[in-house]
Amino acid sequence: MIGVNYPLADLVVSMLYLALIVFWLMLVFHVMADLVRSHDLSGGAKALWVLFILVLPLAGTLIYLVARGGSMHERDQRAVRDRQRDLEDYIRSIAHSKE
């Protein structure tokens, strides 16, 4: 049994690695988007976080999630509410201009 290849197992492992990389990239982009829309951080603090994430990507992302992850959901909800309000204002302005 020594030297037996399992190409299907290699494919499954490769797909698992690919999925982990894709999920991690999605997480990094989500963290970067959260940094951009965070109003409670100054520009310098945002730059330091971005630099930290670029220099040590895995550690930087995980530390960001531990340090500021609890309020990410609140910032997401605020952004959704703002976009919804802007859309409703736009629809009202278009509806009033047609009358």
TITOR-121465 format. One record per atom (N, C-alpha, C): residue in three letters; residue number from 1; y negated, x negated, z; atom name. Coordinates in steps of 0.05 Angstrom, whole numbers, plus 5000, padded with zeros to 4 digits. Example, Ala and Ser with C-alpha at 12.3 -4.5 7.8 and 13.67 -1.06 7.14 Angstrom:
residues 2
{type->ALA seq->1 v->5114 u->4736 w->5156 atom->N}
{type->ALA seq->1 v->5090 u->4754 w->5156 atom->CA}
{type->ALA seq->1 v->5066 u->4736 w->5156 atom->C}
{type->SER seq->2 v->5045 u->4743 w->5142 atom->N}
{type->SER seq->2 v->5021 u->4727 w->5143 atom->CA}
{type->SER seq->2 v->4999 u->4742 w->5157 atom->C}
END
This chain:
residues 99
{type->MET seq->1 v->5024 u->4984 w->5000 atom->N}
{type->MET seq->1 v->5000 u->5000 w->5000 atom->CA}
{type->MET seq->1 v->4975 u->4983 w->5000 atom->C}
{type->ILE seq->2 v->4977 u->4957 w->5003 atom->N}
{type->ILE seq->2 v->4954 u->4940 w->5003 atom->CA}
{type->ILE seq->2 v->4943 u->4938 w->4975 atom->C}
{type->GLY seq->3 v->4917 u->4941 w->4972 atom->N}
{type->GLY seq->3 v->4904 u->4939 w->4946 atom->CA}
{type->GLY seq->3 v->4902 u->4965 w->4931 atom->C}
{type->VAL seq->4 v->4908 u->4987 w->4944 atom->N}
{type->VAL seq->4 v->4906 u->5014 w->4932 atom->CA}
{type->VAL seq->4 v->4877 u->5022 w->4932 atom->C}
{type->ASN seq->5 v->4867 u->5030 w->4908 atom->N}
{type->ASN seq->5 v->4839 u->5039 w->4906 atom->CA}
{type->ASN seq->5 v->4838 u->5069 w->4908 atom->C}
{type->TYR seq->6 v->4817 u->5079 w->4920 atom->N}
{type->TYR seq->6 v->4812 u->5108 w->4921 atom->CA}
{type->TYR seq->6 v->4785 u->5113 w->4909 atom->C}
{type->PRO seq->7 v->4784 u->5116 w->4882 atom->N}
{type->PRO seq->7 v->4757 u->5120 w->4870 atom->CA}
{type->PRO seq->7 v->4743 u->5145 w->4879 atom->C}
{type->LEU seq->8 v->4758 u->5166 w->4885 atom->N}
{type->LEU seq->8 v->4745 u->5191 w->4895 atom->CA}
{type->LEU seq->8 v->4732 u->5186 w->4922 atom->C}
{type->ALA seq->9 v->4745 u->5171 w->4939 atom->N}
{type->ALA seq->9 v->4733 u->5165 w->4965 atom->CA}
{type->ALA seq->9 v->4708 u->5148 w->4962 atom->C}
{type->ASP seq->10 v->4708 u->5129 w->4943 atom->N}
{type->ASP seq->10 v->4684 u->5113 w->4938 atom->CA}
{type->ASP seq->10 v->4662 u->5131 w->4928 atom->C}
{type->LEU seq->11 v->4668 u->5150 w->4911 atom->N}
{type->LEU seq->11 v->4648 u->5168 w->4901 atom->CA}
{type->LEU seq->11 v->4636 u->5185 w->4923 atom->C}
{type->VAL seq->12 v->4653 u->5195 w->4942 atom->N}
{type->VAL seq->12 v->4644 u->5211 w->4964 atom->CA}
{type->VAL seq->12 v->4625 u->5195 w->4982 atom->C}
{type->VAL seq->13 v->4633 u->5170 w->4987 atom->N}
{type->VAL seq->13 v->4616 u->5153 w->5004 atom->CA}
{type->VAL seq->13 v->4590 u->5147 w->4990 atom->C}
{type->SER seq->14 v->4590 u->5142 w->4964 atom->N}
{type->SER seq->14 v->4566 u->5137 w->4949 atom->CA}
{type->SER seq->14 v->4548 u->5162 w->4950 atom->C}
{type->MET seq->15 v->4559 u->5185 w->4947 atom->N}
{type->MET seq->15 v->4543 u->5210 w->4947 atom->CA}
{type->MET seq->15 v->4531 u->5214 w->4975 atom->C}
{type->LEU seq->16 v->4546 u->5207 w->4996 atom->N}
{type->LEU seq->16 v->4536 u->5209 w->5023 atom->CA}
{type->LEU seq->16 v->4512 u->5191 w->5027 atom->C}
{type->TYR seq->17 v->4514 u->5166 w->5018 atom->N}
{type->TYR seq->17 v->4492 u->5148 w->5020 atom->CA}
{type->TYR seq->17 v->4468 u->5158 w->5004 atom->C}
{type->LEU seq->18 v->4473 u->5168 w->4981 atom->N}
{type->LEU seq->18 v->4451 u->5179 w->4965 atom->CA}
{type->LEU seq->18 v->4437 u->5203 w->4979 atom->C}
{type->ALA seq->19 v->4453 u->5220 w->4991 atom->N}
{type->ALA seq->19 v->4442 u->5243 w->5005 atom->CA}
{type->ALA seq->19 v->4425 u->5234 w->5029 atom->C}
{type->LEU seq->20 v->4435 u->5214 w->5044 atom->N}
{type->LEU seq->20 v->4420 u->5203 w->5066 atom->CA}
{type->LEU seq->20 v->4394 u->5191 w->5058 atom->C}
{type->ILE seq->21 v->4394 u->5177 w->5036 atom->N}
{type->ILE seq->21 v->4369 u->5165 w->5026 atom->CA}
{type->ILE seq->21 v->4349 u->5186 w->5017 atom->C}
{type->VAL seq->22 v->4359 u->5207 w->5004 atom->N}
{type->VAL seq->22 v->4341 u->5228 w->4995 atom->CA}
{type->VAL seq->22 v->4329 u->5243 w->5019 atom->C}
{type->PHE seq->23 v->4346 u->5249 w->5039 atom->N}
{type->PHE seq->23 v->4336 u->5262 w->5063 atom->CA}
{type->PHE seq->23 v->4316 u->5245 w->5078 atom->C}
{type->TRP seq->24 v->4321 u->5219 w->5079 atom->N}
{type->TRP seq->24 v->4302 u->5202 w->5093 atom->CA}
{type->TRP seq->24 v->4276 u->5200 w->5078 atom->C}
{type->LEU seq->25 v->4277 u->5199 w->5051 atom->N}
{type->LEU seq->25 v->4252 u->5199 w->5035 atom->CA}
{type->LEU seq->25 v->4236 u->5225 w->5039 atom->C}
{type->MET seq->26 v->4250 u->5247 w->5040 atom->N}
{type->MET seq->26 v->4237 u->5272 w->5046 atom->CA}
{type->MET seq->26 v->4223 u->5272 w->5073 atom->C}
{type->LEU seq->27 v->4236 u->5260 w->5093 atom->N}
{type->LEU seq->27 v->4225 u->5258 w->5119 atom->CA}
{type->LEU seq->27 v->4200 u->5240 w->5119 atom->C}
{type->VAL seq->28 v->4201 u->5218 w->5105 atom->N}
{type->VAL seq->28 v->4178 u->5200 w->5103 atom->CA}
{type->VAL seq->28 v->4155 u->5214 w->5090 atom->C}
{type->PHE seq->29 v->4159 u->5228 w->5068 atom->N}
{type->PHE seq->29 v->4137 u->5243 w->5055 atom->CA}
{type->PHE seq->29 v->4126 u->5265 w->5073 atom->C}
{type->HIS seq->30 v->4143 u->5278 w->5088 atom->N}
{type->HIS seq->30 v->4134 u->5299 w->5106 atom->CA}
{type->HIS seq->30 v->4117 u->5287 w->5128 atom->C}
{type->VAL seq->31 v->4125 u->5264 w->5138 atom->N}
{type->VAL seq->31 v->4109 u->5250 w->5159 atom->CA}
{type->VAL seq->31 v->4082 u->5241 w->5147 atom->C}
{type->MET seq->32 v->4082 u->5230 w->5123 atom->N}
{type->MET seq->32 v->4057 u->5222 w->5111 atom->CA}
{type->MET seq->32 v->4039 u->5246 w->5106 atom->C}
{type->ALA seq->33 v->4049 u->5268 w->5097 atom->N}
{type->ALA seq->33 v->4033 u->5292 w->5094 atom->CA}
{type->ALA seq->33 v->4022 u->5302 w->5120 atom->C}
{type->ASP seq->34 v->4038 u->5300 w->5141 atom->N}
{type->ASP seq->34 v->4028 u->5308 w->5168 atom->CA}
{type->ASP seq->34 v->4006 u->5290 w->5177 atom->C}
{type->LEU seq->35 v->4008 u->5264 w->5171 atom->N}
{type->LEU seq->35 v->3987 u->5245 w->5178 atom->CA}
{type->LEU seq->35 v->3961 u->5252 w->5164 atom->C}
{type->VAL seq->36 v->3962 u->5259 w->5139 atom->N}
{type->VAL seq->36 v->3938 u->5265 w->5123 atom->CA}
{type->VAL seq->36 v->3924 u->5289 w->5134 atom->C}
{type->ARG seq->37 v->3939 u->5310 w->5141 atom->N}
{type->ARG seq->37 v->3926 u->5335 w->5150 atom->CA}
{type->ARG seq->37 v->3921 u->5336 w->5179 atom->C}
{type->SER seq->38 v->3927 u->5315 w->5194 atom->N}
{type->SER seq->38 v->3922 u->5315 w->5223 atom->CA}
{type->SER seq->38 v->3893 u->5309 w->5228 atom->C}
{type->HIS seq->39 v->3880 u->5329 w->5241 atom->N}
{type->HIS seq->39 v->3851 u->5327 w->5247 atom->CA}
{type->HIS seq->39 v->3846 u->5313 w->5273 atom->C}
{type->ASP seq->40 v->3866 u->5310 w->5290 atom->N}
{type->ASP seq->40 v->3861 u->5298 w->5316 atom->CA}
{type->ASP seq->40 v->3864 u->5267 w->5316 atom->C}
{type->LEU seq->41 v->3870 u->5255 w->5293 atom->N}
{type->LEU seq->41 v->3871 u->5226 w->5291 atom->CA}
{type->LEU seq->41 v->3847 u->5216 w->5275 atom->C}
{type->SER seq->42 v->3837 u->5193 w->5283 atom->N}
{type->SER seq->42 v->3815 u->5181 w->5268 atom->CA}
{type->SER seq->42 v->3827 u->5168 w->5243 atom->C}
{type->GLY seq->43 v->3809 u->5159 w->5225 atom->N}
{type->GLY seq->43 v->3818 u->5146 w->5201 atom->CA}
{type->GLY seq->43 v->3832 u->5120 w->5207 atom->C}
{type->GLY seq->44 v->3823 u->5105 w->5227 atom->N}
{type->GLY seq->44 v->3836 u->5080 w->5234 atom->CA}
{type->GLY seq->44 v->3864 u->5084 w->5245 atom->C}
{type->ALA seq->45 v->3867 u->5105 w->5261 atom->N}
{type->ALA seq->45 v->3893 u->5111 w->5273 atom->CA}
{type->ALA seq->45 v->3912 u->5119 w->5251 atom->C}
{type->LYS seq->46 v->3902 u->5135 w->5231 atom->N}
{type->LYS seq->46 v->3919 u->5143 w->5209 atom->CA}
{type->LYS seq->46 v->3928 u->5118 w->5193 atom->C}
{type->ALA seq->47 v->3909 u->5100 w->5188 atom->N}
{type->ALA seq->47 v->3915 u->5076 w->5173 atom->CA}
{type->ALA seq->47 v->3936 u->5059 w->5188 atom->C}
{type->LEU seq->48 v->3934 u->5057 w->5214 atom->N}
{type->LEU seq->48 v->3954 u->5042 w->5229 atom->CA}
{type->LEU seq->48 v->3981 u->5055 w->5228 atom->C}
{type->TRP seq->49 v->3982 u->5081 w->5230 atom->N}
{type->TRP seq->49 v->4008 u->5095 w->5227 atom->CA}
{type->TRP seq->49 v->4020 u->5090 w->5200 atom->C}
{type->VAL seq->50 v->4004 u->5093 w->5179 atom->N}
{type->VAL seq->50 v->4014 u->5088 w->5152 atom->CA}
{type->VAL seq->50 v->4024 u->5059 w->5149 atom->C}
{type->LEU seq->51 v->4009 u->5041 w->5159 atom->N}
{type->LEU seq->51 v->4017 u->5012 w->5157 atom->CA}
{type->LEU seq->51 v->4043 u->5008 w->5172 atom->C}
{type->PHE seq->52 v->4045 u->5020 w->5196 atom->N}
{type->PHE seq->52 v->4070 u->5017 w->5212 atom->CA}
{type->PHE seq->52 v->4094 u->5029 w->5197 atom->C}
{type->ILE seq->53 v->4090 u->5052 w->5184 atom->N}
{type->ILE seq->53 v->4112 u->5064 w->5170 atom->CA}
{type->ILE seq->53 v->4119 u->5048 w->5145 atom->C}
{type->LEU seq->54 v->4099 u->5036 w->5132 atom->N}
{type->LEU seq->54 v->4106 u->5019 w->5109 atom->CA}
{type->LEU seq->54 v->4119 u->4993 w->5116 atom->C}
{type->VAL seq->55 v->4111 u->4981 w->5138 atom->N}
{type->VAL seq->55 v->4123 u->4955 w->5147 atom->CA}
{type->VAL seq->55 v->4151 u->4959 w->5158 atom->C}
{type->LEU seq->56 v->4154 u->4978 w->5176 atom->N}
{type->LEU seq->56 v->4180 u->4984 w->5188 atom->CA}
{type->LEU seq->56 v->4187 u->5014 w->5183 atom->C}
{type->PRO seq->57 v->4197 u->5020 w->5159 atom->N}
{type->PRO seq->57 v->4199 u->5048 w->5151 atom->CA}
{type->PRO seq->57 v->4217 u->5065 w->5169 atom->C}
{type->LEU seq->58 v->4240 u->5056 w->5176 atom->N}
{type->LEU seq->58 v->4258 u->5073 w->5192 atom->CA}
{type->LEU seq->58 v->4247 u->5075 w->5221 atom->C}
{type->ALA seq->59 v->4240 u->5052 w->5233 atom->N}
{type->ALA seq->59 v->4230 u->5053 w->5260 atom->CA}
{type->ALA seq->59 v->4203 u->5067 w->5261 atom->C}
{type->GLY seq->60 v->4186 u->5062 w->5242 atom->N}
{type->GLY seq->60 v->4159 u->5075 w->5242 atom->CA}
{type->GLY seq->60 v->4162 u->5105 w->5240 atom->C}
{type->THR seq->61 v->4179 u->5115 w->5223 atom->N}
{type->THR seq->61 v->4183 u->5144 w->5220 atom->CA}
{type->THR seq->61 v->4194 u->5156 w->5245 atom->C}
{type->LEU seq->62 v->4215 u->5143 w->5256 atom->N}
{type->LEU seq->62 v->4227 u->5154 w->5280 atom->CA}
{type->LEU seq->62 v->4208 u->5154 w->5304 atom->C}
{type->ILE seq->63 v->4192 u->5133 w->5307 atom->N}
{type->ILE seq->63 v->4173 u->5131 w->5329 atom->CA}
{type->ILE seq->63 v->4151 u->5152 w->5325 atom->C}
{type->TYR seq->64 v->4142 u->5157 w->5300 atom->N}
{type->TYR seq->64 v->4123 u->5178 w->5295 atom->CA}
{type->TYR seq->64 v->4134 u->5205 w->5303 atom->C}
{type->LEU seq->65 v->4159 u->5210 w->5296 atom->N}
{type->LEU seq->65 v->4171 u->5236 w->5303 atom->CA}
{type->LEU seq->65 v->4173 u->5239 w->5333 atom->C}
{type->VAL seq->66 v->4179 u->5218 w->5348 atom->N}
{type->VAL seq->66 v->4180 u->5220 w->5377 atom->CA}
{type->VAL seq->66 v->4153 u->5224 w->5389 atom->C}
{type->ALA seq->67 v->4133 u->5208 w->5379 atom->N}
{type->ALA seq->67 v->4106 u->5209 w->5390 atom->CA}
{type->ALA seq->67 v->4091 u->5234 w->5383 atom->C}
{type->ARG seq->68 v->4092 u->5243 w->5358 atom->N}
{type->ARG seq->68 v->4076 u->5265 w->5348 atom->CA}
{type->ARG seq->68 v->4091 u->5288 w->5336 atom->C}
{type->GLY seq->69 v->4118 u->5287 w->5337 atom->N}
{type->GLY seq->69 v->4134 u->5307 w->5324 atom->CA}
{type->GLY seq->69 v->4132 u->5334 w->5336 atom->C}
{type->GLY seq->70 v->4125 u->5336 w->5362 atom->N}
{type->GLY seq->70 v->4123 u->5362 w->5374 atom->CA}
{type->GLY seq->70 v->4101 u->5379 w->5363 atom->C}
{type->SER seq->71 v->4080 u->5367 w->5354 atom->N}
{type->SER seq->71 v->4057 u->5382 w->5344 atom->CA}
{type->SER seq->71 v->4057 u->5385 w->5313 atom->C}
{type->MET seq->72 v->4077 u->5373 w->5300 atom->N}
{type->MET seq->72 v->4078 u->5375 w->5271 atom->CA}
{type->MET seq->72 v->4081 u->5405 w->5262 atom->C}
{type->HIS seq->73 v->4096 u->5420 w->5277 atom->N}
{type->HIS seq->73 v->4100 u->5448 w->5270 atom->CA}
{type->HIS seq->73 v->4074 u->5464 w->5272 atom->C}
{type->GLU seq->74 v->4058 u->5458 w->5292 atom->N}
{type->GLU seq->74 v->4032 u->5471 w->5295 atom->CA}
{type->GLU seq->74 v->4014 u->5465 w->5272 atom->C}
{type->ARG seq->75 v->4013 u->5439 w->5264 atom->N}
{type->ARG seq->75 v->3996 u->5432 w->5241 atom->CA}
{type->ARG seq->75 v->4006 u->5445 w->5215 atom->C}
{type->ASP seq->76 v->4032 u->5447 w->5212 atom->N}
{type->ASP seq->76 v->4044 u->5461 w->5189 atom->CA}
{type->ASP seq->76 v->4035 u->5490 w->5188 atom->C}
{type->GLN seq->77 v->4037 u->5503 w->5211 atom->N}
{type->GLN seq->77 v->4030 u->5532 w->5213 atom->CA}
{type->GLN seq->77 v->4000 u->5535 w->5207 atom->C}
{type->ARG seq->78 v->3983 u->5517 w->5218 atom->N}
{type->ARG seq->78 v->3955 u->5519 w->5213 atom->CA}
{type->ARG seq->78 v->3948 u->5516 w->5184 atom->C}
{type->ALA seq->79 v->3962 u->5497 w->5170 atom->N}
{type->ALA seq->79 v->3957 u->5493 w->5142 atom->CA}
{type->ALA seq->79 v->3966 u->5518 w->5126 atom->C}
{type->VAL seq->80 v->3988 u->5530 w->5133 atom->N}
{type->VAL seq->80 v->3997 u->5554 w->5119 atom->CA}
{type->VAL seq->80 v->3977 u->5577 w->5123 atom->C}
{type->ARG seq->81 v->3968 u->5580 w->5148 atom->N}
{type->ARG seq->81 v->3948 u->5601 w->5153 atom->CA}
{type->ARG seq->81 v->3923 u->5597 w->5137 atom->C}
{type->ASP seq->82 v->3913 u->5572 w->5136 atom->N}
{type->ASP seq->82 v->3889 u->5566 w->5121 atom->CA}
{type->ASP seq->82 v->3893 u->5572 w->5091 atom->C}
{type->ARG seq->83 v->3916 u->5564 w->5080 atom->N}
{type->ARG seq->83 v->3921 u->5570 w->5052 atom->CA}
{type->ARG seq->83 v->3923 u->5600 w->5047 atom->C}
{type->GLN seq->84 v->3936 u->5614 w->5065 atom->N}
{type->GLN seq->84 v->3938 u->5644 w->5062 atom->CA}
{type->GLN seq->84 v->3910 u->5657 w->5064 atom->C}
{type->ARG seq->85 v->3893 u->5647 w->5082 atom->N}
{type->ARG seq->85 v->3866 u->5659 w->5084 atom->CA}
{type->ARG seq->85 v->3850 u->5653 w->5059 atom->C}
{type->ASP seq->86 v->3852 u->5628 w->5049 atom->N}
{type->ASP seq->86 v->3838 u->5621 w->5024 atom->CA}
{type->ASP seq->86 v->3847 u->5638 w->5000 atom->C}
{type->LEU seq->87 v->3874 u->5643 w->4999 atom->N}
{type->LEU seq->87 v->3884 u->5660 w->4977 atom->CA}
{type->LEU seq->87 v->3874 u->5688 w->4980 atom->C}
{type->GLU seq->88 v->3874 u->5699 w->5004 atom->N}
{type->GLU seq->88 v->3864 u->5726 w->5008 atom->CA}
{type->GLU seq->88 v->3835 u->5729 w->5002 atom->C}
{type->ASP seq->89 v->3819 u->5708 w->5009 atom->N}
{type->ASP seq->89 v->3790 u->5708 w->5003 atom->CA}
{type->ASP seq->89 v->3786 u->5707 w->4973 atom->C}
{type->TYR seq->90 v->3802 u->5691 w->4959 atom->N}
{type->TYR seq->90 v->3800 u->5690 w->4930 atom->CA}
{type->TYR seq->90 v->3807 u->5716 w->4917 atom->C}
{type->ILE seq->91 v->3828 u->5729 w->4926 atom->N}
{type->ILE seq->91 v->3836 u->5755 w->4915 atom->CA}
{type->ILE seq->91 v->3814 u->5776 w->4920 atom->C}
{type->ARG seq->92 v->3803 u->5776 w->4944 atom->N}
{type->ARG seq->92 v->3781 u->5795 w->4950 atom->CA}
{type->ARG seq->92 v->3757 u->5790 w->4932 atom->C}
{type->SER seq->93 v->3750 u->5765 w->4927 atom->N}
{type->SER seq->93 v->3727 u->5759 w->4910 atom->CA}
{type->SER seq->93 v->3732 u->5767 w->4881 atom->C}
{type->ILE seq->94 v->3756 u->5764 w->4872 atom->N}
{type->ILE seq->94 v->3763 u->5772 w->4844 atom->CA}
{type->ILE seq->94 v->3763 u->5803 w->4843 atom->C}
{type->ALA seq->95 v->3774 u->5816 w->4863 atom->N}
{type->ALA seq->95 v->3775 u->5845 w->4863 atom->CA}
{type->ALA seq->95 v->3747 u->5857 w->4864 atom->C}
{type->HIS seq->96 v->3729 u->5845 w->4880 atom->N}
{type->HIS seq->96 v->3702 u->5856 w->4882 atom->CA}
{type->HIS seq->96 v->3686 u->5850 w->4856 atom->C}
{type->SER seq->97 v->3692 u->5829 w->4843 atom->N}
{type->SER seq->97 v->3676 u->5823 w->4818 atom->CA}
{type->SER seq->97 v->3685 u->5841 w->4795 atom->C}
{type->LYS seq->98 v->3708 u->5853 w->4796 atom->N}
{type->LYS seq->98 v->3718 u->5871 w->4775 atom->CA}
{type->LYS seq->98 v->3707 u->5899 w->4778 atom->C}
{type->GLU seq->99 v->3697 u->5906 w->4802 atom->N}
{type->GLU seq->99 v->3687 u->5933 w->4807 atom->CA}
{type->GLU seq->99 v->3660 u->5938 w->4795 atom->C}
END
